[in-house]
Amino acid sequence: MPPGQSNMLPRPFSVYKADTLSGEISLLIEIKGKGTALLAETAPGVSLKLLGSLGRGFPDLPPQSLLVAGGAGIAPLAFLAASTAAPRTLLYCARSADLLVCSGADLELPGLSVVEATDDGSRGVKGTAADLLSNRIKGSGAVFACGPRPMLAAVKEICSRAKIETWFSLEERMACGIGACVGCAVATTGGYRLVCRDGPVFPAEEVILDG
Amino acid sequence: MAEKIFEPDLRVDLAGIALENPILAASGPFGYGHEYRELTGFKDLGGIIVKGVSLEPWAGNTPPRLAETPSGMLNAIGLQNPGLESFLEEDLPRLRGSGPRLLVNVVGCTVEEYVGVASGLEGVEGIGGLELNISCPNVKAGGMAFGTDPVATGLVVAAVRRETTLPLLVKLSPNVADIGAVARSAEEAGADGISLINTISGMLIDTAHKKPLLGNIFGGLSGPAVMPVALRMVWQVAEKVKIPVLGMGGITSADDALQFIMAGARAVAVGTGLFYEPHLPSQIKAGLLEYMKKEGLRNLGEIEGIARP
């Protein structure tokens, strides 16, 4: 869409899948507003402008890691899960079955166990991410989480009690995507930092979720 | 007889600042330039107005700080910046000699703070001029008050004028009843040029959460949505002052830039448009050259204010 019509700002997304041989990447996009709706309507073959990859990703995954995904937060965690063959468990959670959109085949990876949960019990275990995590936190290598802020707050509390290293991938509205406009600030113990440049992945202990 | 071929010359003199071309990066979206230098380079920018610099570091506003609007956006960054000392030690050395002329946007909550920044920049190598930001609508304690009142504008401009020998632009707020009066006051107090507009105060409400969308409640509207308002105000200011005008507000094309010049602007700045197209300065420069060739213009002075009666 040319400037001056409607949407002006680029949208930030995590990489969902990447094929280093073909050079293809996949994005998993939740339709939340006009921009994502437009993207979803885009016909195959249409060229889109893409800037990336940007910012800092997850550190290497230690064995016995727990990946906690809430809804569309599955995108960066599916990518992370595919980065190793070490034993690891994905806790894939949402309010209801229809929000567990990630296809089964994408999560069939060597060494990966997947546990699904929904708040209403419409798929997998009935319960929240916090419920699943509490039962499995002991002995885990590290925790990696992406999802709604209330979920992250619960994850942070459980992990901090268990003294397990934890990383969050965060989301904020962005304008430039490269650290110039200072729009995508997130409150941390070290002051405001930028999701686009300093993140999107931050050590959980540094993130002030209600800030 | 063969048609006479003109070689267009994009150079302009903006308030004593010699620019290779009339396209500047507006203060704010461009940060301190480092990121865009890596992404697109600076070769087609005549000048860079770096993000607002205050005497002490400012933390900025509570997130969320951004929201998209029809044909534009709201921002409430809150002039987050590392302060004068850090700017001089960290940012300026990396920008010096990079090509475009550097102007520093100066912010403050009191006259003393503005004066402190201006005197701290006096005699510093590599700075082509100052842009006094009396208009940012995001800082509750400062900014706004100076720019909305011609008397307060005169006070702060005169105080900074005494402290600086650099070309001094004053950036006006559009959130006023009589923009011409504020511009006149800045000119009389010793400004060398006027830049306008800053963002237009606005807000959005998140109906799902039943509360304002921005952490700061109010933010500044920018982008193509504000362009006709900006153009009207440049027109009004150009009528009231003799000093040159730097026009900005929603510029996303060479045609937009030409409209500002025809309304009376000497040069133009791009801000929000960079988010859509980081290469916008190059596109505008190419478009201006094409227009000049087509119209047989040797320089843009030939059309500055040409739309005026």
Interface residues (C-beta under 8 A of the other chain):
Chain A: P3 G4 Q5 S6 N7 M8 L9 P10 G33 K34 G35 L51 E172 R173 M174 A175 C176 I178 G179 A180 C181 V182 G183 C184 A185 V186 A187 G191 Y192 R197 G211
Chain B: G28 P29 F30 G31 Y32 G33 H34 E35 Y36 E38 L39 K51 A59 G60 T62 P63 P64 R65 L66 A67 E68 P70 S71 G72 M73 N75 I77 Q80 G223 P224 M227 G250 T252 S253 T272 G273 L274 F275 Y276 E277 P278
